[in-house]
Amino acid sequence: MLVNGIIGLSCLLVSYKAVTQKVAVKQAACDSQKSLQTVRAEGTAPAEYQWAVNGALVIFAVSGFCAMAYEVIWTKLLGLIIGPTTYSFTIVLVTFILGLALGSMIFGWLADKSSKTIWLLIFTQIAAAFFVLGTSQLLGNSQLFFAKVIFNFKDQFTVLSVLKAVILFIFMILPTLCLGATFPLVGKICTQSVSKVGRSLGFAYAINSIGAVLGSFCAGFLLIPLLGKEKSLSVVIALQLFVSLIFAAIVLSKNKQSILKWASVAAPALVGLFLCLYFPMWNRYLLSEGRYYRFDQIETELEHRGWLETLLQGPRILTRLTYGKLVYYGDGIGGFTTVQEYADPLGDVEYIMQNSGKTDASSRGDMTTQTLSAHLPMLLHRNPKTIMVLGLASGITAGETLHYGIDQLDVIEINRQVVAASNFFLPWNNNVLSDPRTNLIIQDGRAHLQLTKQKYDVIISEPSNPWMAGLAALFTRDFFAIAKNRLDENGIFVQWLHSYEMDWSAFALVGRTFAEVFPNSLLVMTSPSGRGQDYLLVGLKGSQQLALNRAKQKLSCIQQSRNVTLRDPRLLYRLIVSEDLHRIFGQGPVNTDNRPRLEFAAPKLIRGSDPMIEEEIADKKWLSPETRKTVQQVTTNLDAQIDFAAYAVSLYEPFRDMVDLSKATPSQKERFFKLMETYATKILMDYSIFRDDRLRQRCSSIQIETIEKNIELMPDKALSYSYLGNLYYAEDMLDEAITNYSKSLQIEPDSAFARGNLGHALFRQGNFEGAIKHYKEMLRINPDLADARNDLGRARAHQGNLEEAIKHYTEALRISPDFAEAHSYLGCALAQQGKLDEAIKHYTEALRIRPDF
């Protein structure tokens, strides 16, 4: 209603001069020279002209409905493109209102100059529909363009915010100008007398307000959940065109206009209705990717593509870089949820759930956090019976709690689309929603805690990141206090917290806030390697102390899990970072409902990480003597090391030096080898984690055998052949590598990755012409591949063609100025030509970029 109030005020201001002692109501027909007769100040409109007033009011109501529907849908769409933050939503709202206000001013002036007010009203509504259709099509495919804007100004938050506002204003100006035109135009048509100007405008504005409220409601609660954003826009645009066409037909029939006049109105409206059947049309997979903050895969494109090219060719460029398959797409009141399926070369499939473009759950990559969030509090609590999980996501966390003989599990989820998406995770989530002990509650988590009388033994809070609009409210002192009040005596509260996309100030703000409510608390890292960026804040309501020793009696519970292998609960001591949060986070401000500092700080940090977080934690962490003793025991004992390796491997996170094999007995070595070999049959491996060459070779041989045996069953044969080539290449079996790279290219000839690998294998064999052929193909596929330019230069240099080599090295550096290898190779080529000063310059630059080069 604030929007309507501002617009209404604008209308009254710009219409001030139009208020005279007598207000002329003009007849609508363009070709008619007659005008509505002057109505006395105290009079009313003649009956024969009342249809014009009624028609204008219908247009006014529909325009209000459509304008607010567009605003709601665009806001949700732009959240996927410029980020779903508080700042982004504010920018969208401000630019939209500003366009409406300008439309009111401009068309208020035109209304005073025109004698064909009704025709002006009709044509502005038809124009608005066309402009909305075009703008929507452009906005929905503008991910790469806005990613380039954000990438170039990511370190200048204020400049970036202003630039977003200016660009969106330019995008929206034409449709919003036309939508804003209704206020002064309808005001002029409906105002019949000076004595009744307030009544006329008030009634008209009430009609518009009703339409606006219905538009907001229908867009958010009906259209988007039922049809999605694209079809919702098509329906609303069609409605605006249809009503304008009907009103135009009434005007024409009243004035008995010619066929030509009919055609001039009907033709554009009917074309618009036809276009609504096919547009707007967006790539849903690209919308799910969250390009507003993840630039790692598209950085080269952002640096070297032109602005116009990214705007007009963005979807084509991004499609070429995509990998995976979109298997679920859900648009609703609670947000935009997708599930992507990725098949790896060994045939294993991973599912990733994203909300508004941000990954919130997965069947592999997030398994450490999803499982530990459940098992840690369930093992710590003496006898947990009533559990609450805030945030369903994949359902893995909630499903893990069911292994502990609980009586009741309340899962709180605000987004119905997440519920549908969780079905893709049934093999991992213990079929949690079908368990009779599970109560799925579709509600805001905070509202549930405030309204329920239920007490819980364990509450697990796993919201998405606090930079997403509204979610910072789940990291305030007030929320933590509400949760604590809902805990039973000796209850445990677990809060997920990330250190990426944060700085130390924001991270400490959350930790300090948590510690104020839960003075008896822990900080736990979820990654077994100790180098992760996901943490758990564990708050103990009572005076109980950390005691995982008694959790041994629950060992049979955790062993029921298909996601985790944990032979001794004491191994989890290795994940405890600190038992004194006050010491780590110190004194300072806290995050409250009244002062929501995190709500406005977090969105500024979503594109970077702060190494100071790790440094501060390492410097200030504190463990009790009992905990340190247990940690020492489980880290020095070889069998415990292997047990912990089994835990890490079960969560898809093996790491370097998991086991000190130099001190292991033959039986311990064999046990560890079998563990890793079993892992190698199912999951891709980073072979750099192995110091033992024999183990590396055994795992490599197993993966080669697994792929060759099951190649016909692989979901992505091209990827499997390519990976098989990599395995052979690493073993220096170049003929076999070339064979498999070639098979991969037979399936996907435009795979730049496979082309490059085949080129490398031929290069190592000394077949430089063959290598050059594939490097050129890489550049055909993607002309901006700096690696391909560098490799082409190396091949030419080995052929003795230094001029060509220098040309390609230089081009590689144009594409990627900080390419250390290209600087080094260019230096070598220049040195061979005797250009030592230039060579030294490039050698120096290579060392500046990579001091360890």
Secondary structure, 3 states (H helix, E strand, C coil): CHHHHHHHHHHHHHCHHHCCCCCCCCCCCCCCCCCCCCCCCCCCCCHHHHHHHHHHHHHHHHHHHHHHHHHHHHHHHHHHHCCCCHHHHHHHHHHHHHHHHHHHHHHHHHHHHCCCHHHHHHHHHHHHHHHHHHHHHHHHCCHHHHHHHHHHCCCCHHHHHHHHHHHHHHHHHHHHHHHHCHHHHHHHHHCCCHHHHHHHHHHHHHHHHHHHHHHHHHHHHHHHHHHHHHHHHHHHHHHHHHHHHHHHHHHHHHHCCCHHHHHHHHHHHHHHHHHCCCCCCCCHHHHCCCCCCCCCCCHHHHHHCCHHHHHHHHHHHHHCCCCCEEEEEEEECCEEEEEEEEECCCCCEEEEEEECCEEEEECCCCHHHHHHHHHHHHHHCCCCCEEEEECCCCCHHHHHHHHHCCCEEEEEECCHHHHHHHHHHCCCCCCHHHCCCEEEEECCHHHHHHHCCCCEEEEEECCCCCCCCCHHHHHCHHHHHHHHHCEEEEEEEEEEEECECCCHHHHHHHHHHHHHHCCCEEEEECCCCCCCCEEEEEEECCCCCCCCHHHHHHHHHHCCCCCCCCCCHHHHHHHEEECCHHHHHCCCCCCCCCCCHHHHHHHHHCCCECHHHHHHHHHHCCCCHHHHHHHHHHHHCHHHHHHHHHHHHHCCCCCCCCCCHHHCCHHHHHHHHHHHHHHHCCCCCCHHHCCCHHHHHHHHHHHHHHHHHHHHHCCCHHHHHHHHHHHHHHCCCHHHHHHHHHHHHHHCCCCHHHHHHHHHHHHHCCCHHHHHHHHHHHHHHCCCCHHHHHHHHHHHHHCCCHHHHHHHHHHHHHHCCCCHHHHHHHHHHHHHCCCHHHHHHHHHHHHHHCCCC
